[in-house]
Amino acid sequence: MKLTEGQLTKARACKSAEELRSLAASEGIELNDEEAEAYFAELNDVHVSDEELDAVAGGKCTNQNCGNPFEIKHPDLLG
Protein backbone atom coordinates (compact mmCIF):
# COMPACT_ATOMS: atom_id res chain seq x y z
CA MET A 1 0.00 0.00 0.00
CA LYS A 2 1.47 3.33 -1.05
CA LEU A 3 0.56 6.37 1.05
CA THR A 4 0.93 10.03 0.20
CA GLU A 5 3.15 12.26 2.28
CA GLY A 6 0.01 13.89 3.71
CA GLN A 7 -1.42 10.54 4.74
CA LEU A 8 1.86 9.59 6.43
CA THR A 9 1.92 12.88 8.31
CA LYS A 10 -1.62 12.30 9.57
CA ALA A 11 -0.81 8.69 10.48
CA ARG A 12 2.27 9.70 12.47
CA ALA A 13 0.12 12.15 14.46
CA CYS A 14 -2.22 9.40 15.67
CA LYS A 15 -2.02 8.71 19.40
CA SER A 16 -3.35 5.15 19.29
CA ALA A 17 -3.91 2.21 16.98
CA GLU A 18 -7.65 2.84 17.16
CA GLU A 19 -7.14 6.44 16.03
CA LEU A 20 -4.94 5.16 13.19
CA ARG A 21 -7.62 2.65 12.20
CA SER A 22 -10.25 5.41 12.17
CA LEU A 23 -8.00 7.63 10.05
CA ALA A 24 -7.38 4.78 7.63
CA ALA A 25 -11.12 4.18 7.30
CA SER A 26 -11.66 7.87 6.51
CA GLU A 27 -9.07 7.49 3.73
CA GLY A 28 -10.82 4.40 2.35
CA ILE A 29 -8.27 1.96 3.78
CA GLU A 30 -9.58 -0.97 5.78
CA LEU A 31 -7.45 -2.19 8.67
CA ASN A 32 -8.36 -4.83 11.23
CA ASP A 33 -7.29 -4.40 14.87
CA GLU A 34 -4.15 -6.48 14.41
CA GLU A 35 -3.03 -4.54 11.32
CA ALA A 36 -3.72 -1.20 13.01
CA GLU A 37 -1.63 -2.25 16.03
CA ALA A 38 1.22 -3.39 13.79
CA TYR A 39 1.22 -0.22 11.68
CA PHE A 40 0.94 1.98 14.76
CA ALA A 41 3.92 0.21 16.34
CA GLU A 42 5.92 0.58 13.13
CA LEU A 43 5.12 4.29 12.83
CA ASN A 44 6.23 4.86 16.42
CA ASP A 45 9.37 2.72 16.31
CA VAL A 46 11.76 5.54 15.64
CA HIS A 47 15.26 4.94 16.91
CA VAL A 48 18.10 7.32 16.30
CA SER A 49 21.56 5.98 16.99
CA ASP A 50 24.04 8.02 19.02
CA GLU A 51 26.11 8.51 15.86
CA GLU A 52 23.09 9.81 13.90
CA LEU A 53 22.16 12.13 16.75
CA ASP A 54 25.73 13.46 16.99
CA ALA A 55 25.76 14.07 13.23
CA VAL A 56 22.60 16.16 13.42
CA ALA A 57 23.41 17.96 16.66
CA GLY A 58 27.07 18.56 15.82
CA GLY A 59 26.78 19.36 12.15
CA LYS A 60 28.90 16.41 11.10
CA CYS A 61 30.22 16.72 7.59
CA THR A 62 29.17 13.83 5.37
CA ASN A 63 30.85 14.72 2.10
CA GLN A 64 34.45 14.94 1.00
CA ASN A 65 34.47 18.74 0.58
CA CYS A 66 34.51 19.46 4.31
CA GLY A 67 37.01 21.75 5.89
CA ASN A 68 36.98 25.50 5.67
CA PRO A 69 33.37 26.42 4.86
CA PHE A 70 34.58 29.61 3.17
CA GLU A 71 37.07 27.88 0.88
CA ILE A 72 35.93 27.76 -2.76
CA LYS A 73 36.30 24.20 -4.00
CA HIS A 74 35.26 24.71 -7.62
CA PRO A 75 37.69 26.58 -9.90
CA ASP A 76 34.87 27.70 -12.19
CA LEU A 77 33.43 29.74 -9.32
CA LEU A 78 36.57 31.82 -8.95
CA GLY A 79 35.57 34.05 -11.85
N, C-alpha and C positions, 0 to 999 in steps of 0.2 A: 504494500500500500504506500503510495507516494503522497506526502502531505505538502502543502504550501508552507512558505515561511510564516505566514500569518496564522495558519492552523497550529504550527509547532509552537509559536509564541503563546497562543491561547492555551495549548495543552500544558506547557511548562508552568503556566500560572495556576493550574488546578491544585487545590489543597488536599484532594483525596481521590481515590480511584473512582468513587461514585460520581464525583464532580467531573472527572475525565470521561466517564461513560456517558454522562448527560451531555457534555460538550460534543462528544463523538456523534451521539444520536442527532443533535441539532445540525450536524454537518452531513448527515445521511450515512454515517458509518455505524454499523452495528457491532457492539462489543459485548461479550458475556462477562460475568463478574470476574472470572479467572483471567481473561484477556485484559480487562481494565486494570486489574491488580498488577499484572506483568508489565504492561506498558507504563503504568504509573511508577513502578519501581525502576524501570529502565530510564525514564525521564529524570528521575531524582537521584540516580546513581552517578553523580558527578564527582570524580576524584581528580584532584590536581596534585601532581607529584611535587616534592620540595624543589626539584630542579626547574620544573615549569613555573612554579610560583616565584622562584628567584629570578628567572628570566624576565617575567613580567614586571615584578617589583623593582628589579635592579636595572632594567633596560639592557639586558644582555644582547650583545651583537650576534646575529645569526648568519651574517654573510661575510665574505672574505674581504670586503672593502671597509672594514672597521679600522679604527685608529682615530686620527684627528678628524673630527666632524667637519672642520672648515677646509680641509685639504681637498683640492679638486682632483678627482681620479681620472677624469676623461679629458684627454688632450684637446678634443674638439670643442670643449667648453671654455678653453682659455682665450679664445677670440683671436 
